[in-house]
Amino acid sequence: MKHTFTRRGFIRSAAAGSAALTWLSAQKAPMVYAAEADKPAVLGGTPAHAGGWPGWPIWREAWEPAVLEVLRSGRWFRGAGEHVEEFEQAYARLLGAKRCLATASGTTSLMVALHVMGVDAGDEVITSPFTFIATYNAILNMKALPVLADTDPATLTMDPASIESRITERTRAIMPVHIYGLPCDMDPINAIARKHKLAVVEDACQAWLAEYKGRKCGVLGDLGCFSFQNSKHLPAGEGGAVTGNSDDLLDRCQAYHNCGRAYGGFKGSTPYFTRGGNYRMQQFQAVILMQQFDKLVKETEHRGENGDYLSAQLKQIPGIEPVRLPENSYPVWHLYPFRYDARQFNGLTRDQFVRAMGAEGIPCGGGYHEQYFDGLLDEAIASRGFQRLFSAERLKAYRDSFQELKGNRQVCATTVGMFQSVLLAERADMDRIVEAARKIQVHSAAIKKSMG
Ligand SMILES: Cc1ncc(COP(=O)(O)O)c(C=O)c1O
């Protein structure tokens, strides 16, 4: 390394970043020297990282025969072949779930689960605002209202203390989201659901193999939902799954996802005794997924080790706050997020910090924004259907309630995240991330000035 004996090296080996920074501000001469040697890339210095982060998705030639075999068989849809079922059994085993139903996508898995849990037009579902927009959409597609609980700034997940005040006589389900692969605190959520007789559908679309108190996300509520879209840790271009431990619920999911055809114990006296759609997974998706179980397990461990390491290092930098996790839980880091406090960086805004990190060769971005102000919920509540289903007072109160999401507002304004594949790099690369953040902090006043 070019700069091994610079202030950067000193800070790296110092026990605490804050102590190092205090020391630096008290020592004028080394500071001047350090500023030259360690100039941030955004001010013309050398980037902390040379680039070349792992790409995504990763595929192997060894998978080709299985995909080709499906192609040549002509048995491409699940009704004509065994691979989707094989995948379902294997994925259920991996999670410790009794059953799994493969679907076309994460969105369709959420819709299937909501239908089976009895969510109907005019119902309300309490969910997390800090999520990918598909969570909102899945609920809206059921013609139900996504009622937004607040986000706990420390955990980035649904604040259980904000749920009960949002329950109305229309509330049918709670949908916690294990966002970024961070397990929600499920014990209090399940306790509230039991008390009010509500269903719990986990949006585990970013949480393959995440654990909470010894059990996997996706089997902690009534039903769990996963996505296998291209960016995901277990990708197949598109795809999804519903998981659970109840044969009755999973039989109903099977029927609903397959045009309402009878399945297992869920049957009637006529072929089409119940409603349904076509939310089926294809055989191609299933064989691609089947190739990746060992890879998923190994990569999850690798991301876990790097995530823990980053948290331990980054928390030493004043103004960088890694997430707090529920006790005895294991996140899988679909993004590696932290909260950023501009006050500790001479007022350098979150977006300026992100730009400066980008210049250092560290790809990162802000988290989700306040999507409830984007217009989709306004469009829904202005629609004929929603106006028929809900009173004008309810829709007004619903719209007003977005202003109460103080925790979420803070989270949206201050979160910084790095995509999961960054955590697949080596330990030395994690050190470059920490180094970049420290460098930016030391020079934050100058960076702020240069960015205006
Ligand atoms: C939290 C969350 N929920 C739902 C979905 C929807 O999954 P899909 O894109 O497979 O429909 C996603 C996908 O990104 C997600 O991240």
The ligand as a Gaussian input file, in Angstrom:
#p B3LYP/6-31G(d) Opt

LIG

0 1
 C      -38.822000      -6.067000       0.640000
 C      -39.321000      -6.580000      -0.685000
 N      -40.591000      -6.968000      -0.793000
 C      -41.078000      -7.430000      -1.952000
 C      -40.301000      -7.531000      -3.077000
 C      -40.903000      -8.004000      -4.348000
 O      -40.225000      -9.036000      -4.937000
 P      -40.213000      -9.207000      -6.531000
 O      -39.399000      -8.121000      -7.116000
 O      -39.607000     -10.562000      -6.709000
 O      -41.618000      -9.171000      -6.974000
 C      -38.959000      -7.146000      -3.006000
 C      -38.088000      -7.216000      -4.188000
 O      -37.136000      -6.482000      -4.344000
 C      -38.458000      -6.647000      -1.792000
 O      -37.184000      -6.245000      -1.689000

